[in-house]
Amino acid sequence: MDGKTIKITNFKLNIFRNLLEQSLIVDNQLMLEFTDEIIKSASFSSTRSFIKLWTIPLVNLLAGETKENVLELDVIPKEKIHFPTFNFYILKGDLFNRYLSVHNTDTVDLEFVLHEIKGKYQAANITITGKSENNSPLVTTFTLTTEEMITNKIDDYTEIIKECTPNSSMIEFTLTSNQIQEIKRLIKKLHKATSDNTAFLTFTINFQLNKVTVNDKVFSIDFLLAQELNKKSANTEILSFNILKSDFIVTGNHTFSLFTNDVEEKVILGAKFANGIIWCLSAKVSEKTLNLDDSAMDATIDSLNLSEYVID
């Protein structure tokens, strides 16, 4: 199986790391698709009720040169690079993130060795050429994971992108990063205030009052919405749904637009981040449809180490 080598120069490593960290808060396995137009990544929660997808145009990760041949991060490269689409798998993403952290420059050069497997390309290793903390020339190589080792594989991103794309029948409202942090702090401090607390958050949208209420069995908090709600397909003045607390915690600390309706059993959250777009897809749950017992869900929430996700 012959290897094919491709090179990507002046790659903005810090932005790439920021996006990878968005995946790592959901799952330690990393799964990406590189094309010469766009990079995509999807991660699944341990409960399989949540998907986080991020996409970023490749050009937004490349620095260009000015007329004076000075490399600038906000300059688009003059020449487009071309390479075949390939998959990129990491079994232990936390180790890979530490591997990236030893490079201390805004841009690096990447080199991938690709193998063709059943008509598709897969990266076998990645070499990064950059500089160390002390500005010394540094070259590192990391062996990537084979597809067989990954438990949540995606053969085609088309269906996931379709599922994460809001449709015209959905109502939209926004929760700011501060509001999302406030909810997470309440979960952190109060989730175990009662032994029979729910594993999910209930969101209640009041169209007449233009507000959303978020609650469990212990707390209830109201947020007045900055923009007037478009009722769209809702048949009543109230729309209510539940999503797992563990899913809400790993969405990220961003301002999210939330999309849902009273028909579909999903909630879509969208945010702009690091020149890319993050989409989260969370399944609606209820006490009847939730098949995990309370102890299992408490263990899931505890395993997240809430201190890492909450800004006090």
C-alpha positions in Angstrom: 0.0 0.0 0.0 1.9 3.0 -1.3 1.8 6.3 0.6 0.9 9.6 -1.0 2.4 12.7 0.6 0.6 16.1 0.7 1.8 19.4 2.2 -0.1 22.3 3.6 2.0 25.4 4.4 1.4 28.4 6.7 -1.3 26.5 8.6 -2.9 28.4 11.5 -2.3 25.8 14.2 -3.9 27.7 17.1 -7.3 28.0 15.4 -7.2 24.4 14.5 -6.4 23.5 18.2 -9.3 25.6 19.3 -11.7 23.7 17.0 -10.3 20.3 18.1 -10.9 21.2 21.7 -14.5 21.8 20.8 -14.6 18.1 19.7 -12.7 16.9 22.7 -15.2 18.2 25.3 -17.7 15.7 23.7 -15.5 12.7 23.0 -11.8 11.8 23.2 -11.8 10.2 19.8 -11.2 12.7 16.9 -12.7 12.1 13.5 -12.1 14.7 10.7 -12.5 14.9 7.0 -10.0 17.1 5.0 -10.8 18.5 1.6 -9.1 21.2 -0.3 -12.2 23.3 0.3 -13.3 22.6 3.9 -12.5 20.7 7.0 -15.3 18.9 9.0 -15.4 17.1 12.3 -18.1 15.3 14.2 -18.2 13.9 17.7 -20.8 11.8 19.5 -21.7 11.9 23.2 -21.4 8.8 25.3 -25.2 8.6 25.5 -25.5 8.8 21.7 -28.1 11.6 22.2 -25.9 14.4 21.1 -23.7 15.2 18.0 -21.4 18.2 17.7 -20.3 19.1 14.1 -17.9 21.9 13.2 -16.9 23.0 9.7 -14.4 25.6 8.6 -13.2 26.6 5.1 -9.6 25.5 4.6 -8.7 29.0 3.4 -9.6 30.3 6.9 -6.8 28.2 8.3 -4.1 29.4 5.9 -2.1 32.6 6.1 -1.0 34.5 3.0 1.8 36.9 2.1 1.6 40.6 1.4 3.3 42.3 -1.6 6.3 42.8 0.7 6.5 38.9 1.1 5.5 39.3 4.7 3.3 36.5 6.1 0.0 37.8 7.5 -2.7 35.8 9.3 -5.6 37.8 7.8 -4.3 37.6 4.2 -5.9 35.0 1.9 -3.3 32.9 0.0 -3.0 33.8 -3.6 -2.8 30.2 -4.9 -5.3 27.5 -4.0 -3.9 24.2 -3.0 -5.3 20.9 -4.3 -5.3 17.5 -2.7 -7.6 14.5 -2.5 -10.2 14.2 0.2 -8.9 12.2 3.2 -10.0 11.0 6.6 -8.1 11.8 9.8 -8.6 9.6 12.9 -7.2 10.0 16.5 -8.1 7.4 19.2 -6.7 9.5 22.1 -7.4 13.1 21.3 -6.0 14.4 24.6 -2.6 13.1 23.7 -2.7 14.6 20.2 -3.7 18.0 21.7 -0.6 17.9 23.9 1.4 16.9 20.9 0.2 20.1 19.1 0.9 22.3 22.1 4.7 22.0 21.8 4.6 24.2 18.7 4.8 27.9 19.7 4.2 29.8 16.4 1.0 31.2 14.8 1.6 29.1 11.7 3.2 25.8 10.9 3.7 23.5 7.9 1.9 20.2 7.8 2.7 17.1 5.9 0.4 14.1 5.7 1.2 10.6 4.5 -2.0 9.1 3.0 -2.9 5.5 2.3 -5.7 4.5 -0.1 -8.1 2.0 1.4 -11.0 0.8 -0.6 -11.0 3.8 -2.9 -10.7 6.3 -0.1 -7.7 8.1 1.4 -6.8 8.0 5.1 -4.0 9.8 6.8 -1.4 7.5 8.3 0.7 10.1 10.0 1.1 13.9 10.3 4.4 15.8 10.5 4.4 19.4 11.8 7.3 21.8 11.1 7.4 24.8 13.4 9.2 26.2 16.3 9.5 25.4 20.0 8.8 27.6 23.1 12.4 28.9 22.8 12.0 29.6 19.1 14.1 26.6 18.1 13.2 24.8 14.8 11.0 21.9 15.7 9.7 18.9 13.7 7.3 16.4 15.2 5.6 13.3 13.8 2.4 11.7 15.1 1.1 8.3 14.0 -2.6 8.5 13.4 -5.3 5.8 14.2 -6.7 3.4 11.7 -10.4 3.5 10.9 -11.0 0.1 12.5 -10.0 1.5 16.0 -12.7 4.3 15.9 -16.1 3.3 17.4 -18.1 6.2 15.9 -17.2 6.3 12.2 -18.9 8.5 9.6 -18.8 7.3 6.0 -20.6 10.4 4.6 -21.0 13.8 6.3 -24.0 14.7 4.1 -26.6 13.2 6.2 -25.3 14.6 9.5 -25.0 18.1 7.9 -28.6 17.7 6.8 -29.8 16.7 10.2 -27.9 19.6 11.8 -29.4 22.2 9.4 -32.4 24.1 10.7 -35.5 24.0 8.5 -38.1 26.7 7.8 -40.6 25.2 10.2 -38.4 25.7 13.3 -38.6 28.6 15.7 -35.3 30.3 16.6 -34.2 31.9 19.8 -30.8 32.9 21.2 -29.0 32.2 24.5 -25.9 34.3 25.1 -22.7 32.8 26.3 -23.3 34.5 29.7 -26.8 32.9 30.0 -25.5 29.5 29.0 -22.7 29.8 31.6 -25.3 30.8 34.2 -27.3 27.6 33.5 -24.2 25.5 33.8 -23.3 27.1 37.1 -26.7 26.2 38.4 -26.3 22.6 37.3 -22.9 22.4 38.9 -24.1 23.8 42.3 -27.6 22.4 42.5 -27.9 19.2 40.5 -27.4 17.1 43.6 -29.4 19.3 45.9 -32.1 16.7 45.8 -31.8 12.9 45.3 -34.5 12.7 42.7 -33.4 15.6 40.5 -33.9 15.1 36.7 -31.0 14.2 34.4 -32.4 16.7 31.9 -33.2 20.4 31.6 -36.7 21.6 30.6 -36.9 24.6 28.2 -40.3 26.3 28.1 -40.7 29.0 25.4 -43.5 31.5 26.1 -44.4 33.2 22.8 -46.7 35.8 24.4 -44.2 36.9 27.0 -41.2 36.4 24.6 -39.2 34.5 27.2 -37.6 31.1 27.8 -37.6 29.4 31.1 -35.0 26.7 32.0 -35.6 24.4 34.9 -35.1 21.1 36.6 -36.6 20.0 40.0 -34.5 22.4 42.0 -34.1 25.7 40.0 -36.0 27.7 37.4 -34.5 30.7 35.6 -36.1 33.0 33.1 -34.5 34.8 30.2 -36.2 37.5 28.3 -35.4 37.1 24.6 -33.7 40.0 22.8 -35.6 39.4 19.5 -39.3 38.7 19.1 -40.0 35.1 18.6 -41.4 33.9 15.3 -44.1 31.4 16.2 -44.0 29.6 12.9 -45.5 26.1 13.2 -46.2 26.1 17.0 -49.8 25.4 17.7 -49.9 26.9 21.2 -48.5 29.9 23.1 -46.1 27.5 25.0 -43.5 25.2 23.5 -41.6 22.9 25.9 -38.9 20.3 25.5 -36.2 18.5 27.5 -32.5 17.9 26.7 -30.0 16.0 28.8 -27.9 18.1 31.2 -24.8 16.2 30.1 -25.5 17.2 26.4 -26.1 20.9 27.3 -22.8 21.1 29.3 -20.6 20.0 26.3 -22.2 22.4 23.8 -19.4 25.0 24.5 -19.3 28.4 26.0 -20.6 30.4 23.1 -23.7 32.4 22.1 -26.0 29.8 20.5 -29.0 30.1 18.3 -31.4 27.3 19.2 -33.8 25.8 16.7 -36.7 23.5 17.3 -40.5 23.0 16.7 -43.3 21.0 18.3 -43.0 18.1 15.8 -39.4 17.0 15.5 -37.6 15.2 18.3 -34.5 17.3 18.1 -33.0 20.6 19.1 -30.3 22.2 16.9 -27.8 24.7 18.4 -25.6 26.8 16.1 -22.7 29.2 16.8 -19.9 30.9 15.1 -16.5 30.0 16.5 -12.8 30.6 15.4 -13.8 31.4 11.8 -15.8 28.2 11.6 -19.4 27.1 12.4 -20.4 24.8 15.2 -23.6 22.8 15.0 -24.9 20.7 17.9 -27.8 18.3 17.6 -29.5 17.2 20.8 -32.3 14.6 21.0 -35.3 15.6 23.0 -35.9 13.3 26.0 -38.5 12.6 28.6 -38.8 10.5 31.7 -40.6 7.9 29.6 -38.1 7.8 26.7 -35.0 8.1 28.9 -33.7 4.5 29.1 -30.8 5.3 31.4 -31.3 5.0 35.2 -30.6 7.9 37.5 -27.4 6.5 38.8 -26.0 6.0 35.3 -27.0 9.6 34.4 -25.4 11.0 37.5 -22.2 9.1 36.7 -22.3 10.6 33.2 -22.7 14.2 34.5 -20.0 13.6 37.2 -17.6 12.2 34.6 -17.6 15.5 32.8 -15.7 17.3 35.7 -18.0 20.4 35.6 -15.2 22.7 36.7 -13.7 22.3 33.3 -16.9 23.6 31.6 -18.1 26.3 33.9 -16.6 29.7 34.4 -17.2 30.7 38.0 
